[in-house]
Amino acid sequence: MYLKGISFFPHLPNSEIAELEERRPETDRAVRDLALDIAKTAPKTIVYLSAGEPSFSDALTVMYQPRIMGKCSDRWLQMKGDLNLLNDFHDRLNEQGVPAVFINDTEAERYHITPVIPQTLNAAVWAVDRVYPDHQSAVIDVGGVDATTLYRAGRILRQAIESGDRKVMIAAVSDPGKTAGFVDAVAEQDTARLMPFFKKTQLGGDLAVAVMAAGAVDGIRTKWQSFARGEATRGIGSLVYDLKNPDPTYESVLKQIERKRTDDHRRLLSQADPYVGLAMAAVEKWVRENQAVDPPAFLEKYRSEEEETVHKMLDPVQRTGVFVTLYKSGEVRGWAGSFHPAADNISQEIVQNAIAAASEDPRFLKIEAEELNQITAKVDVVLEVEDVDQADGIDPKKQGVIVEKGVKASFVMPSPDFNSGIQMIEAAKKRAGIPLGEPDDEREFGGDKLFVKGFSVESHMLD
């Protein structure tokens, strides 16, 4: 197989399609011309990309069905799945760690999904079927995956396509008004304009479709073939290979992004204090080498300017609890820690908890080497823990709260999100599974007493 191009269709409500020619003639003509262009190319398979249904927040959704049906406008249509392409795509996604759910009969039952043609694809499927019904299909929903992963998925899709011997087109369905700027930058290989899109933690569905589609032509010079008929239809058209360009390839956007992220990350880490620097070094050495960093050796570079801090971190007399929180693109990626020290000193406590945050937090997969240039750390050093007699005496912005009742216990960290000590205690009780209406002291009836402690922390993070 080989990829012949990417066609960008608009997303239209099913109710509008039957009357599109009458109500929106410019859009109708543009969509029909785009479909005719696909028919002239005569691909054996069309890969349909869309966003909305069925969708997962952290994975692609791929319809793995020999046939699916759906009602597009006033017609029932049937699509034949290209299972050979999907098998190759599945294996390559797994090899490269890109999350995807392939909806076969078992997964459809598990997730309560009815395998039908997604409504978001109606305009494209309706238009193509009228002029070129004899093709196989692959249907992919982009879900809530981040921009870099989506772009990688697009590259992987092209690899799967190129491993075969048939022509393939991609039909990307989105709102052209929301994707035109991104697609223009792709067509012009303007990486400076593309970079900001990959810094976003959340993409809208329309833009996410364009990002995955663009990944399929990463490193290949393209040009925009417009089928627009007026401003209202801007963004309806195709990305095709620029065969007349004397230099048909350029450096992969992914490589450029990774290089820039690495450079930015190094500059950021050069500003880290000993606490954050040690946590980050511990994460990197563990992920890359499966070994723990040596705190005294690492901290030696800080000794000339921060002798007192280094001494405190290595002094066994000053050992205390530590919490390490890891972030990726501003979102929590791992956490570990304790109020009570388990290591000989603060530096070793940081290393142990940084490794645990990177590899043992049950909410997340282990951090991979490819993520390191996006990871930052926050280190909270526990200063003191003391009993709380009055909730009014707690300053939520400076103090955290620990609650214990029998075997149930939990805590909340200091946070500006809380307005009072009472609110903090209630939040901690909720986390511990202690009913808010339950009496604090039930010893008279053979129960347990609620104990509340306050604690303060010294926080270290990158600016």
Secondary structure, 3 states (H helix, E strand, C coil): CEEEEEEEEECCCHHHHCCHHHHCHHHHHHHHHHHHHHHHHCCCEEEEEECCCCCECCEEEEECCCEEEEEECCEEEEEEECHHHHHHHHHHHHHCCCCEEEECHHHHHHCCCCCECCHHHHHHHHHHHHHCCCCEEEEEECCCCCHHHHHHHHHHHHHHHHCCCCEEEEEEEECHHHHHHHHHHHHCCCHHHHHHHHHCCCCCHHHHHHHHHHHCCCCECEEEEECCCCHHHCCCEEEEECCCCCCCECCCHHHHHHHHHHHHHHHHHCCCCHHHHHHHHHHHHHHHHCCCCCHHHHHHHHCCCCHHHHHHHHCHHHCCCEEEEEEECCEEEEEEEECCCCCCCHHHHHHHHHHHHHHCCCCCCCCCHHHHHHEEEEEEEEEEEEECCCHHHCCCCCEEEEEEECCEEEEECCCCCCCCHHHHHHHHHHHHCCCCCCCCECHHHCCCECEEEEEEEEEEECC
